[in-house]
Amino acid sequence: MTDTPVKPRGRRPGGADTRGTICRAALTLFSTIGYDKVSLRAIAREADVDPALIHHYFSSKSDLFAETVLDIPLEAERLVERVLAGPREQIGRAAVAAFLEAYDGTDGGRERFTAMLRSAVAGDIVQRPLSEFMSKEVFGAIAERLGHDNFRLRAQLAVSLVLGLTLCRYILHLQTLATATDQAIIDGLGQAMQEILVEDW
C-alpha cells in the first residue's frame, strides 16, 4: 500500500509571498466592501492565512490599507505631459481619456481607485487620498500650466467630474453608464472637462 501525503489542516503558514498574498486579499476586500466593513480576520480568511501573520507584517488595518491602497498606480507627471502635448482644443477629452486609462489600464488601478473612493464616501480615517492626489498632481498641474490663477478651483471641479463618473459607473453601476464604451464617456464628458480646465472664466 502506497502512503498518500496528508494535507495539513488549518491555515497555511507564512511563505515567501505571504505578505503579497495578504496585500492582494486586502485590496480585493477594500475595493469591494469598503474600509469600515473589512476586518483583519476577514482579510486572513480571504488570504487563507493565520490572522497572526497579518500582525506580523502590519501594525493595524490602517497600515495595511495604506500599503495596499494608497500606492496609486498613476505616474502623474507623465500623464500631465501627455494631456498637454496634444492640441489645446482637445485637452478636456485627453484628460478624460487619460483618467479612464489610469483607472482601467494600470495594474490594480481599478481596485485601488474604487477602494479609495469607497473609503472617502464612508468618511473613514483616510478620507481624501485619491481626490487630493488628483487635484494637486494631475488636474491642478494641468490648469496651472495653462496659466489659470484659479487652478485650484478648476482642479477640484475636474476631480468632482471624474469621481462622480467613477461612483456612478463602477460603484452604483448605473446600467447605461456602466455598459457605455470609453469612447462614449470621452465624447460625453470631454467638453465639460475642456470648460473646466481650459476655457477662460
C-alpha positions as CSV (number, residue, x, y, z in Angstrom):
1,M,0.0,0.0,0.0
2,T,1.4,3.4,-1.0
3,D,1.2,6.1,1.6
4,T,-0.5,9.3,0.4
5,P,0.6,12.7,1.7
6,V,-1.7,14.1,4.4
7,K,-2.8,17.6,3.7
8,P,-2.1,19.7,6.7
9,R,-5.1,21.2,8.5
10,G,-5.7,24.8,9.3
11,R,-4.4,28.0,7.7
12,R,-1.3,27.7,5.6
13,P,1.8,29.0,7.3
14,G,3.8,32.0,6.1
15,G,5.8,31.6,2.9
16,A,7.9,33.6,0.6
17,D,5.0,35.6,-0.8
18,T,2.7,35.6,2.3
19,R,2.9,39.4,2.5
20,G,1.9,39.8,-1.1
21,T,-0.9,37.4,-0.7
22,I,-2.2,39.4,2.3
23,C,-1.9,42.6,0.3
24,R,-3.9,41.2,-2.6
25,A,-6.6,39.8,-0.4
26,A,-6.9,43.2,1.5
27,L,-7.1,45.1,-1.8
28,T,-9.9,42.9,-3.0
29,L,-11.9,43.4,0.1
30,F,-11.2,47.1,0.5
31,S,-12.3,47.7,-3.1
32,T,-15.5,45.6,-2.9
33,I,-16.9,46.3,0.5
34,G,-15.1,49.4,1.7
35,Y,-12.7,50.2,4.6
36,D,-15.2,50.1,7.6
37,K,-16.6,46.7,6.9
38,V,-13.3,44.9,6.4
39,S,-11.7,43.3,9.4
40,L,-8.2,41.8,9.7
41,R,-9.8,38.4,10.3
42,A,-11.8,38.7,7.1
43,I,-8.6,39.5,5.3
44,A,-6.9,36.5,6.9
45,R,-9.8,34.3,5.6
46,E,-9.5,35.8,2.1
47,A,-5.8,35.2,2.1
48,D,-6.1,31.8,3.8
49,V,-3.5,32.6,6.4
50,D,-3.4,32.7,10.1
51,P,-4.6,36.1,11.5
52,A,-1.4,36.4,13.5
53,L,0.6,36.6,10.2
54,I,-1.2,39.9,9.4
55,H,0.0,41.4,12.7
56,H,3.5,40.1,11.9
57,Y,3.6,42.2,8.7
58,F,1.3,45.1,9.5
59,S,0.7,47.0,12.7
60,S,-3.0,47.8,12.0
61,K,-5.8,47.8,9.5
62,S,-5.0,51.4,8.6
63,D,-1.3,50.4,8.0
64,L,-2.4,47.6,5.7
65,F,-4.8,50.0,3.9
66,A,-2.0,52.5,3.3
67,E,0.2,49.7,2.0
68,T,-2.3,48.2,-0.4
69,V,-4.5,51.1,-1.5
70,L,-2.6,54.4,-1.3
71,D,0.1,53.2,-3.6
72,I,-1.6,54.8,-6.6
73,P,-0.6,53.2,-9.9
74,L,-0.5,56.6,-11.6
75,E,2.5,58.5,-12.9
76,A,1.1,62.0,-12.6
77,E,3.8,63.9,-14.4
78,R,3.8,61.6,-17.4
79,L,0.0,61.8,-17.6
80,V,0.1,65.7,-17.4
81,E,2.7,65.9,-20.1
82,R,0.7,63.6,-22.4
83,V,-2.5,65.6,-21.9
84,L,-0.8,68.9,-22.6
85,A,1.1,67.5,-25.6
86,G,-2.0,67.5,-27.9
87,P,-4.0,70.4,-29.4
88,R,-5.3,72.8,-26.8
89,E,-8.9,72.3,-28.0
90,Q,-8.6,68.6,-27.2
91,I,-7.2,68.8,-23.7
92,G,-10.5,68.1,-22.0
93,R,-11.0,64.9,-24.0
94,A,-7.4,63.9,-23.5
95,A,-7.8,64.4,-19.7
96,V,-10.9,62.2,-19.5
97,A,-9.2,59.6,-21.7
98,A,-6.1,59.6,-19.5
99,F,-8.2,59.1,-16.4
100,L,-10.0,56.2,-17.9
101,E,-6.8,54.6,-19.0
102,A,-5.3,55.0,-15.5
103,Y,-8.4,53.6,-13.9
104,D,-8.8,50.6,-16.1
105,G,-5.4,50.1,-17.7
106,T,-2.9,50.0,-14.9
107,D,-2.1,47.0,-12.7
108,G,-4.6,47.1,-9.8
109,G,-5.8,50.5,-10.8
110,R,-9.5,49.9,-10.7
111,E,-9.3,48.1,-7.3
112,R,-7.2,50.9,-5.8
113,F,-9.3,53.7,-7.1
114,T,-12.5,52.0,-6.1
115,A,-11.2,51.3,-2.6
116,M,-10.2,54.9,-2.1
117,L,-13.5,56.2,-3.3
118,R,-15.4,53.9,-1.1
119,S,-13.3,55.0,1.8
120,A,-13.9,58.7,1.1
121,V,-17.7,58.2,0.8
122,A,-17.7,56.3,4.1
123,G,-15.9,59.1,5.8
124,D,-13.1,56.9,7.1
125,I,-9.9,58.0,8.7
126,V,-8.3,58.0,5.3
127,Q,-10.8,60.3,3.6
128,R,-9.2,62.1,0.7
129,P,-6.1,60.4,-0.6
130,L,-7.4,60.0,-4.2
131,S,-9.1,63.4,-4.5
132,E,-6.2,65.3,-3.0
133,F,-3.7,63.5,-5.2
134,M,-5.6,64.0,-8.4
135,S,-6.5,67.6,-7.5
136,K,-2.9,68.7,-6.9
137,E,-0.8,66.4,-9.0
138,V,-2.9,66.0,-12.1
139,F,-5.8,68.4,-12.8
140,G,-4.3,71.3,-10.8
141,A,-1.0,70.9,-12.6
142,I,-2.8,71.0,-15.9
143,A,-4.8,74.1,-15.1
144,E,-1.8,75.9,-13.6
145,R,0.4,75.2,-16.6
146,L,-2.4,76.6,-18.8
147,G,-2.0,79.9,-16.9
148,H,-5.2,79.9,-14.8
149,D,-4.9,81.8,-11.5
150,N,-7.9,79.8,-10.2
151,F,-6.3,76.5,-11.0
152,R,-7.1,75.0,-7.5
153,L,-10.8,75.5,-8.0
154,R,-10.6,74.2,-11.5
155,A,-8.7,71.1,-10.2
156,Q,-11.4,70.3,-7.7
157,L,-14.2,70.8,-10.2
158,A,-12.3,68.4,-12.5
159,V,-11.9,65.9,-9.7
160,S,-15.7,66.1,-8.9
161,L,-16.4,65.3,-12.5
162,V,-14.3,62.1,-12.8
163,L,-15.1,60.9,-9.3
164,G,-18.8,61.4,-10.0
165,L,-18.2,59.2,-13.1
166,T,-16.4,56.6,-11.0
167,L,-19.1,56.5,-8.4
168,C,-21.9,56.1,-10.9
169,R,-20.2,53.8,-13.3
170,Y,-18.2,51.4,-11.0
171,I,-19.9,51.5,-7.6
172,L,-23.6,52.4,-8.2
173,H,-23.4,50.6,-11.6
174,L,-25.9,52.8,-13.4
175,Q,-26.7,50.4,-16.2
176,T,-26.3,52.6,-19.3
177,L,-23.2,54.3,-18.0
178,A,-21.7,51.0,-16.8
179,T,-22.0,49.5,-20.2
180,A,-21.0,52.6,-22.3
181,T,-17.8,52.4,-24.2
182,D,-14.8,54.5,-23.0
183,Q,-15.1,56.5,-26.2
184,A,-18.7,57.4,-25.4
185,I,-17.6,58.6,-22.0
186,I,-14.8,60.6,-23.5
187,D,-17.2,62.2,-26.0
188,G,-19.8,62.9,-23.3
189,L,-17.5,64.4,-20.6
190,G,-14.7,65.8,-22.8
191,Q,-16.4,69.1,-23.4
192,A,-17.3,69.6,-19.8
193,M,-13.7,68.9,-18.8
194,Q,-12.5,71.3,-21.5
195,E,-14.6,74.1,-20.0
196,I,-13.3,73.3,-16.5
197,L,-9.6,73.1,-17.3
198,V,-9.0,75.2,-20.4
199,E,-11.6,77.9,-21.2
200,D,-11.4,81.3,-19.6
201,W,-14.0,82.1,-17.0
